[in-house]
Amino acid sequence: MLLAELARVSREVADTSARSRKTALLAEVFAAAPPEEAGLVISYLAGRLPQGRPGIGRRALAQDAAPAREPTLTVLDVDGAVTALAAATGTGSQAERRRIIGTLLGAATEEEQAFLRGLLSGEVRQGALDAVALEGVAAAARVPAAGLRRAVMLDGSLPRVAQAVLARGAGALGEFTLRVGQPVQPMLANTAGSLAEALEALGPCAIEEKLDGIRVQVHREGHDVRVYTRSLDEITDRLPEVAELARALEGERFILDGEVIGLAPDGRPVPFQDIASRVGSRVDVAAARRTLPVVPYFFDVLASGEDVLLDLPVRERYATLAALVPEHARVRRLVVEDPAAQAAEAEEFRAETLRRGHEGVMVKALDSSYAAGRRGKHWLKVKPVHTLDLVVLAAEWGHGRRTGLLSNLHLGARAADGTYTMLGKTFKGLTDEMLRRQTDVLRALATSDDGFTVRVRPELVVEIAYDGLQRSPRYPAGVALRFARVLRHRPDKTAAEADTVDAVLAAHAR
């Protein structure tokens, strides 16, 4: 299939706000794709590369390449080029990667170039992410969306399942079942503004400590234990403590869902980036373990023995979990059968969780099943929301749908000497109207533009929501914002009224 078809559909999907129209456009191209290419087509239109992010810099993507006059580039050509990019390592690899990208862009038309730049940078922003892509596959293959969704959650790959149903129809759905050793997409949570809001929405529920660590899914079949991340990558060898605990449990066949954290000598959790660094350590796992041992805590069980538990309610799954996993390895929780009568008890549990150093609570409806791979309404997370008024120091030109717009904002707080100290970047939370408005404002404030980043006079103030701070040697204050997103522009405030670095650090002092 020609890449031009995908570029066209991506543009048309971006130009429509109607979900039904997006689905119809995707279904049309999915149905037309050769079966052996369907997985690639679906991945690309969901904004993903099967090989993962290639780690390409903006300069490489921005290199000039005269566009082709006629479309000849195929999705298989692109897949081959991305595979070559992933293989280019070691001495001379940077030049080789630039050559591969230049050749690829030179074979693409202007519209294909825009699509490729978005795909390679991870910024395909046409609204055709997994949920809409799944609906498009269901329409193209004429299979029930619910059945397709369940197959994807059990297999972990929409392209793989889609390729099967597009080739063999609804009968292929039965091929995808829960299997120990095959990671399952984890159930995700929506956000509630407050604990009271969550209790009102869910009724009888369980409130659990929300740990700020690495989500893990642990599979055991006899002596064989496998540990997977939220993204379904296997990390068994990096977490021997988790495998040891799993082998020590009495059950010999199960799938557990949980979180891995580290604890400081005072019993409080260590920062997330420390855990991420430990889990990412591949070279000397024994030394990493001595430096920072990790502790797993489990909150759900998906299978036990020959029983598949996905469709059982939370209260029944937890009873199985409690029989399988000792209390010290289970997430601390409170059962709230009567939210009105137990409101004060629930609030005290939340407050105690924060005092213990955790990031918030999870609230789960007691009668809810495990909706793997979905951000359902039956799990709600409640976390303190921090906000800051920060100054825009620079902005990066966008890609894909944001081409021609200043998107990724460099955010600074006021320093004691009157300058501004950068605390991070974000392009999240910006509506199309906000992007257009801030592009006009920032271009008027520009002091330099190297084609990638526009430096500006520190005058535009933005209100930023964020989840906390993490240590970062990249920034002068030694910290960076976690999960920063723009709430609104603040034209009513001057830069002199922005928050200070000292105030930010003091607010998060432990």
KEVO-661270 format. One record per residue (C-alpha): x, z, y; residue number from 1. Coordinates in steps of 0.5 Angstrom, whole numbers, padded with zeros to 4 digits. Layout:
N
PALUM    px    pz    py   n
PALUM     X     Z     Y NUM
...
***
This chain:
510
PALUM    px    pz    py   n
PALUM  0000  0000  0000   1
PALUM  0002 -0002  0007   2
PALUM  0004  0004  0011   3
PALUM  0000  0001  0017   4
PALUM -0006  0002  0013   5
PALUM -0004  0010  0014   6
PALUM -0002  0009  0021   7
PALUM -0009  0006  0023   8
PALUM -0013  0011  0019   9
PALUM -0009  0017  0022  10
PALUM -0010  0014  0029  11
PALUM -0018  0013  0028  12
PALUM -0018  0020  0025  13
PALUM -0015  0023  0031  14
PALUM -0019  0019  0035  15
PALUM -0026  0022  0032  16
PALUM -0028  0029  0033  17
PALUM -0034  0028  0027  18
PALUM -0032  0031  0021  19
PALUM -0036  0027  0017  20
PALUM -0033  0021  0020  21
PALUM -0026  0023  0019  22
PALUM -0028  0024  0011  23
PALUM -0031  0017  0011  24
PALUM -0024  0014  0014  25
PALUM -0020  0018  0009  26
PALUM -0025  0016  0003  27
PALUM -0024  0009  0004  28
PALUM -0016  0009  0004  29
PALUM -0016  0014 -0002  30
PALUM -0020  0009 -0006  31
PALUM -0016  0003 -0004  32
PALUM -0010  0006 -0006  33
PALUM -0007  0004 -0012  34
PALUM -0007  0010 -0017  35
PALUM  0000  0011 -0018  36
PALUM  0001  0011 -0010  37
PALUM -0005  0016 -0009  38
PALUM -0001  0022 -0009  39
PALUM  0003  0019 -0003  40
PALUM -0002  0017  0001  41
PALUM -0006  0023  0001  42
PALUM  0000  0027  0002  43
PALUM  0002  0023  0008  44
PALUM -0005  0023  0011  45
PALUM -0005  0031  0010  46
PALUM  0002  0031  0014  47
PALUM  0006  0033  0008  48
PALUM  0012  0030  0005  49
PALUM  0013  0031 -0003  50
PALUM  0020  0032 -0002  51
PALUM  0019  0038  0003  52
PALUM  0021  0038  0011  53
PALUM  0027  0034  0011  54
PALUM  0030  0038  0017  55
PALUM  0031  0032  0022  56
PALUM  0033  0034  0029  57
PALUM  0029  0031  0035  58
PALUM  0035  0026  0037  59
PALUM  0035  0023  0030  60
PALUM  0028  0022  0031  61
PALUM  0028  0019  0038  62
PALUM  0033  0014  0037  63
PALUM  0032  0007  0040  64
PALUM  0029  0002  0034  65
PALUM  0026 -0004  0036  66
PALUM  0019 -0004  0033  67
PALUM  0018 -0010  0028  68
PALUM  0013 -0015  0030  69
PALUM  0009 -0015  0023  70
PALUM  0008 -0009  0018  71
PALUM  0012 -0010  0012  72
PALUM  0014 -0003  0010  73
PALUM  0010  0000  0004  74
PALUM  0009  0008  0003  75
PALUM  0014  0007 -0003  76
PALUM  0019  0005  0002  77
PALUM  0018  0011  0006  78
PALUM  0018  0015  0000  79
PALUM  0025  0012 -0002  80
PALUM  0028  0013  0005  81
PALUM  0026  0020  0005  82
PALUM  0029  0022 -0002  83
PALUM  0035  0019  0000  84
PALUM  0035  0023  0006  85
PALUM  0034  0029  0002  86
PALUM  0040  0027 -0002  87
PALUM  0045  0026  0004  88
PALUM  0049  0032  0004  89
PALUM  0056  0034  0005  90
PALUM  0061  0031  0009  91
PALUM  0058  0025  0013  92
PALUM  0051  0026  0012  93
PALUM  0049  0027  0019  94
PALUM  0051  0020  0020  95
PALUM  0048  0017  0014  96
PALUM  0041  0021  0015  97
PALUM  0041  0018  0022  98
PALUM  0043  0011  0019  99
PALUM  0037  0012  0014 100
PALUM  0032  0014  0020 101
PALUM  0034  0008  0024 102
PALUM  0033  0003  0018 103
PALUM  0026  0006  0017 104
PALUM  0024  0006  0024 105
PALUM  0027 -0001  0025 106
PALUM  0022 -0004  0019 107
PALUM  0016  0000  0022 108
PALUM  0011 -0003  0028 109
PALUM  0010  0001  0034 110
PALUM  0004  0005  0031 111
PALUM  0008  0006  0024 112
PALUM  0014  0009  0028 113
PALUM  0009  0014  0032 114
PALUM  0006  0016  0025 115
PALUM  0013  0016  0022 116
PALUM  0016  0021  0027 117
PALUM  0010  0025  0027 118
PALUM  0011  0025  0019 119
PALUM  0018  0027  0019 120
PALUM  0018  0032  0024 121
PALUM  0012  0036  0021 122
PALUM  0007  0034  0027 123
PALUM  0002  0029  0024 124
PALUM -0004  0032  0028 125
PALUM -0010  0028  0027 126
PALUM -0014  0034  0024 127
PALUM -0013  0031  0017 128
PALUM -0011  0037  0014 129
PALUM -0012  0039  0007 130
PALUM -0019  0041  0007 131
PALUM -0022  0034  0010 132
PALUM -0017  0031  0006 133
PALUM -0020  0034  0000 134
PALUM -0027  0032  0002 135
PALUM -0024  0025  0003 136
PALUM -0022  0025 -0004 137
PALUM -0028  0028 -0007 138
PALUM -0032  0022 -0004 139
PALUM -0027  0017 -0006 140
PALUM -0027  0019 -0013 141
PALUM -0035  0021 -0013 142
PALUM -0033  0028 -0016 143
PALUM -0037  0034 -0013 144
PALUM -0032  0037 -0008 145
PALUM -0033  0044 -0011 146
PALUM -0030  0042 -0017 147
PALUM -0025  0038 -0014 148
PALUM -0023  0045 -0010 149
PALUM -0023  0049 -0016 150
PALUM -0018  0044 -0020 151
PALUM -0014  0044 -0014 152
PALUM -0013  0052 -0013 153
PALUM -0012  0052 -0021 154
PALUM -0006  0047 -0021 155
PALUM -0003  0048 -0014 156
PALUM -0003  0040 -0012 157
PALUM -0008  0036 -0008 158
PALUM -0004  0030 -0009 159
PALUM -0003  0031 -0017 160
PALUM -0011  0033 -0018 161
PALUM -0013  0027 -0013 162
PALUM -0009  0022 -0017 163
PALUM -0012  0024 -0024 164
PALUM -0019  0024 -0021 165
PALUM -0018  0017 -0018 166
PALUM -0016  0014 -0024 167
PALUM -0020  0018 -0029 168
PALUM -0026  0020 -0025 169
PALUM -0030  0027 -0026 170
PALUM -0028  0028 -0033 171
PALUM -0021  0029 -0031 172
PALUM -0023  0036 -0027 173
PALUM -0023  0039 -0034 174
PALUM -0016  0038 -0035 175
PALUM -0014  0043 -0030 176
PALUM -0015  0050 -0032 177
PALUM -0012  0057 -0031 178
PALUM -0006  0058 -0035 179
PALUM  0000  0063 -0035 180
PALUM  0006  0060 -0032 181
PALUM  0002  0055 -0028 182
PALUM  0002  0058 -0020 183
PALUM -0005  0058 -0017 184
PALUM -0006  0058 -0010 185
PALUM -0007  0065 -0007 186
PALUM -0013  0067 -0004 187
PALUM -0013  0067  0004 188
PALUM -0016  0072  0009 189
PALUM -0020  0070  0016 190
PALUM -0019  0075  0022 191
PALUM -0023  0080  0025 192
PALUM -0023  0082  0032 193
PALUM -0024  0090  0030 194
PALUM -0025  0094  0023 195
PALUM -0032  0095  0026 196
PALUM -0033  0088  0026 197
PALUM -0030  0087  0019 198
PALUM -0035  0093  0016 199
PALUM -0041  0090  0019 200
PALUM -0039  0083  0016 201
PALUM -0038  0085  0009 202
PALUM -0042  0091  0008 203
PALUM -0039  0095  0002 204
PALUM -0032  0094  0001 205
PALUM -0025  0096  0000 206
PALUM -0020  0097  0006 207
PALUM -0012  0096  0004 208
PALUM -0006  0097  0007 209
PALUM -0003  0090  0010 210
PALUM  0004  0090  0008 211
PALUM  0009  0085  0012 212
PALUM  0013  0082  0006 213
PALUM  0013  0076  0002 214
PALUM  0007  0075 -0002 215
PALUM  0008  0074 -0010 216
PALUM  0005  0072 -0016 217
PALUM  0007  0075 -0022 218
PALUM  0006  0071 -0029 219
PALUM  0008  0075 -0036 220
PALUM  0007  0071 -0043 221
PALUM  0010  0076 -0048 222
PALUM  0017  0078 -0045 223
PALUM  0017  0071 -0041 224
PALUM  0016  0073 -0033 225
PALUM  0016  0068 -0027 226
PALUM  0015  0070 -0020 227
PALUM  0012  0065 -0015 228
PALUM  0012  0065 -0007 229
PALUM  0006  0064 -0003 230
PALUM  0008  0056 -0003 231
PALUM  0008  0056 -0011 232
PALUM  0016  0056 -0011 233
PALUM  0019  0060 -0017 234
PALUM  0024  0066 -0015 235
PALUM  0024  0070 -0021 236
PALUM  0032  0070 -0021 237
PALUM  0032  0073 -0014 238
PALUM  0027  0079 -0015 239
PALUM  0030  0082 -0022 240
PALUM  0026  0088 -0019 241
PALUM  0020  0085 -0020 242
PALUM  0021  0082 -0026 243
PALUM  0023  0089 -0029 244
PALUM  0017  0092 -0027 245
PALUM  0013  0087 -0030 246
PALUM  0016  0087 -0037 247
PALUM  0015  0095 -0036 248
PALUM  0008  0094 -0036 249
PALUM  0003  0095 -0042 250
PALUM  0000  0088 -0042 251
PALUM  0004  0082 -0045 252
PALUM  0000  0077 -0042 253
PALUM -0003  0077 -0034 254
PALUM -0003  0074 -0027 255
PALUM -0002  0079 -0022 256
PALUM -0002  0078 -0014 257
PALUM  0002  0082 -0009 258
PALUM  0007  0083 -0004 259
PALUM  0014  0085 -0004 260
PALUM  0017  0089  0002 261
PALUM  0023  0094  0003 262
PALUM  0023  0101  0005 263
PALUM  0028  0104  0009 264
PALUM  0031  0111  0008 265
PALUM  0025  0115  0012 266
PALUM  0020  0111  0007 267
PALUM  0018  0106  0013 268
PALUM  0018  0098  0011 269
PALUM  0024  0095  0014 270
PALUM  0023  0088  0018 271
PALUM  0020  0082  0015 272
PALUM  0026  0078  0017 273
PALUM  0030  0083  0013 274
PALUM  0026  0082  0007 275
PALUM  0026  0074  0008 276
PALUM  0033  0074  0008 277
PALUM  0033  0078  0001 278
PALUM  0028  0074 -0002 279
PALUM  0032  0067  0000 280
PALUM  0039  0070 -0002 281
PALUM  0041  0065 -0008 282
PALUM  0049  0066 -0009 283
PALUM  0050  0074 -0010 284
PALUM  0043  0077 -0012 285
PALUM  0046  0083 -0015 286
PALUM  0050  0085 -0008 287
PALUM  0043  0083 -0004 288
PALUM  0040  0088 -0009 289
PALUM  0044  0093 -0008 290
PALUM  0044  0092  0000 291
PALUM  0036  0092  0000 292
PALUM  0032  0093 -0006 293
PALUM  0025  0091 -0006 294
PALUM  0019  0094 -0008 295
PALUM  0013  0090 -0011 296
PALUM  0006  0093 -0009 297
PALUM  0000  0089 -0013 298
PALUM -0007  0088 -0010 299
PALUM -0011  0084 -0015 300
PALUM -0010  0081 -0022 301
PALUM -0013  0074 -0024 302
PALUM -0012  0074 -0031 303
PALUM -0011  0079 -0037 304
PALUM -0010  0078 -0044 305
PALUM -0014  0072 -0046 306
PALUM -0019  0074 -0040 307
PALUM -0020  0069 -0034 308
PALUM -0022  0074 -0028 309
PALUM -0022  0069 -0022 310
PALUM -0030  0069 -0022 311
PALUM -0031  0077 -0023 312
PALUM -0032  0081 -0017 313
PALUM -0027  0085 -0013 314
PALUM -0029  0092 -0016 315
PALUM -0028  0089 -0023 316
PALUM -0022  0086 -0022 317
PALUM -0019  0092 -0019 318
PALUM -0021  0096 -0025 319
PALUM -0017  0092 -0029 320
PALUM -0011  0092 -0025 321
PALUM -0012  0100 -0025 322
PALUM -0011  0100 -0032 323
PALUM -0005  0095 -0032 324
PALUM -0001  0097 -0026 325
PALUM  0001  0104 -0025 326
PALUM -0002  0107 -0018 327
PALUM  0005  0107 -0015 328
PALUM  0006  0100 -0016 329
PALUM -0001  0098 -0013 330
PALUM -0003  0097 -0005 331
PALUM -0006  0104 -0002 332
PALUM -0013  0103 -0001 333
PALUM -0020  0106  0001 334
PALUM -0027  0104 -0002 335
PALUM -0032  0104  0003 336
PALUM -0039  0104 -0001 337
PALUM -0043  0106  0006 338
PALUM -0040  0103  0012 339
PALUM -0044  0106  0017 340
PALUM -0043  0113  0013 341
PALUM -0036  0112  0012 342
PALUM -0034  0109  0019 343
PALUM -0030  0115  0021 344
PALUM -0026  0115  0015 345
PALUM -0025  0108  0015 346
PALUM -0022  0108  0022 347
PALUM -0017  0114  0020 348
PALUM -0015  0110  0014 349
PALUM -0013  0104  0019 350
PALUM -0010  0109  0024 351
PALUM -0006  0112  0018 352
PALUM -0003  0105  0016 353
PALUM -0001  0103  0022 354
PALUM  0003  0110  0023 355
PALUM  0006  0109  0016 356
PALUM  0009  0102  0019 357
PALUM  0005  0097  0016 358
PALUM  0002  0091  0020 359
PALUM -0006  0093  0019 360
PALUM -0011  0093  0014 361
PALUM -0014  0088  0009 362
PALUM -0022  0089  0008 363
PALUM -0025  0086  0002 364
PALUM -0032  0085  0000 365
PALUM -0033  0089 -0007 366
PALUM -0038  0083 -0010 367
PALUM -0033  0077 -0008 368
PALUM -0030  0073 -0013 369
PALUM -0022  0070 -0012 370
PALUM -0023  0064 -0008 371
PALUM -0016  0061 -0009 372
PALUM -0013  0057 -0004 373
PALUM -0018  0058  0001 374
PALUM -0019  0062  0007 375
PALUM -0026  0065  0006 376
PALUM -0030  0070  0009 377
PALUM -0030  0075  0004 378
PALUM -0023  0077  0006 379
PALUM -0022  0079  0013 380
PALUM -0015  0082  0016 381
PALUM -0015  0087  0022 382
PALUM -0009  0087  0026 383
PALUM -0007  0090  0033 384
PALUM -0006  0084  0037 385
PALUM -0001  0084  0043 386
PALUM -0001  0080  0049 387
PALUM  0004  0078  0054 388
PALUM  0004  0074  0061 389
PALUM  0011  0070  0060 390
PALUM  0014  0065  0064 391
PALUM  0015  0058  0062 392
PALUM  0022  0056  0062 393
PALUM  0022  0049  0059 394
PALUM  0018  0045  0055 395
PALUM  0019  0039  0049 396
PALUM  0016  0033  0049 397
PALUM  0011  0032  0043 398
PALUM  0011  0028  0037 399
PALUM  0005  0024  0034 400
PALUM -0002  0026  0037 401
PALUM  0002  0029  0042 402
PALUM  0007  0024  0044 403
PALUM  0007  0023  0052 404
PALUM  0005  0031  0053 405
PALUM  0010  0037  0054 406
PALUM  0008  0041  0048 407
PALUM  0013  0046  0045 408
PALUM  0014  0052  0051 409
PALUM  0020  0056  0052 410
PALUM  0018  0063  0054 411
PALUM  0021  0068  0058 412
PALUM  0020  0075  0060 413
PALUM  0023  0078  0067 414
PALUM  0030  0081  0066 415
PALUM  0033  0087  0071 416
PALUM  0037  0082  0075 417
PALUM  0031  0077  0077 418
PALUM  0033  0072  0072 419
PALUM  0029  0070  0066 420
PALUM  0030  0072  0058 421
PALUM  0028  0067  0053 422
PALUM  0024  0070  0047 423
PALUM  0021  0064  0043 424
PALUM  0018  0058  0043 425
PALUM  0010  0056  0041 426
PALUM  0006  0050  0041 427
PALUM  0000  0053  0038 428
PALUM -0006  0055  0041 429
PALUM -0006  0049  0046 430
PALUM -0013  0045  0047 431
PALUM -0012  0037  0049 432
PALUM -0014  0039  0056 433
PALUM -0009  0045  0056 434
PALUM -0004  0040  0054 435
PALUM -0006  0035  0059 436
PALUM -0006  0040  0065 437
PALUM  0001  0043  0063 438
PALUM  0004  0037  0063 439
PALUM  0002  0035  0070 440
PALUM  0004  0042  0072 441
PALUM  0011  0042  0069 442
PALUM  0013  0035  0071 443
PALUM  0012  0037  0078 444
PALUM  0016  0043  0076 445
PALUM  0022  0039  0073 446
PALUM  0029  0040  0074 447
PALUM  0032  0036  0069 448
PALUM  0029  0032  0063 449
PALUM  0034  0029  0057 450
PALUM  0029  0026  0053 451
PALUM  0027  0032  0049 452
PALUM  0027  0038  0053 453
PALUM  0024  0038  0060 454
PALUM  0027  0044  0064 455
PALUM  0023  0047  0070 456
PALUM  0023  0052  0075 457
PALUM  0020  0059  0073 458
PALUM  0013  0059  0076 459
PALUM  0008  0057  0071 460
PALUM  0005  0064  0067 461
PALUM  0002  0063  0061 462
PALUM -0002  0069  0057 463
PALUM  0001  0069  0050 464
PALUM -0002  0073  0044 465
PALUM  0003  0075  0038 466
PALUM  0004  0079  0032 467
PALUM  0010  0083  0034 468
PALUM  0018  0082  0035 469
PALUM  0023  0080  0030 470
PALUM  0031  0081  0031 471
PALUM  0034  0074  0033 472
PALUM  0041  0073  0035 473
PALUM  0039  0066  0038 474
PALUM  0036  0069  0044 475
PALUM  0039  0074  0049 476
PALUM  0035  0080  0048 477
PALUM  0036  0080  0041 478
PALUM  0029  0079  0039 479
PALUM  0024  0074  0038 480
PALUM  0016  0073  0038 481
PALUM  0013  0073  0031 482
PALUM  0007  0068  0031 483
PALUM  0006  0067  0038 484
PALUM  0000  0062  0041 485
PALUM -0002  0061  0048 486
PALUM -0009  0064  0050 487
PALUM -0009  0061  0057 488
PALUM -0005  0059  0063 489
PALUM -0005  0064  0068 490
PALUM -0005  0060  0075 491
PALUM -0007  0067  0078 492
PALUM -0001  0070  0077 493
PALUM  0006  0069  0080 494
PALUM  0013  0069  0076 495
PALUM  0014  0076  0079 496
PALUM  0008  0079  0076 497
PALUM  0010  0077  0069 498
PALUM  0012  0082  0064 499
PALUM  0019  0085  0063 500
PALUM  0024  0084  0058 501
PALUM  0025  0092  0058 502
PALUM  0017  0093  0057 503
PALUM  0017  0088  0051 504
PALUM  0022  0092  0048 505
PALUM  0020  0099  0050 506
PALUM  0013  0097  0047 507
PALUM  0016  0096  0040 508
PALUM  0021  0101  0040 509
PALUM  0020  0105  0033 510
***
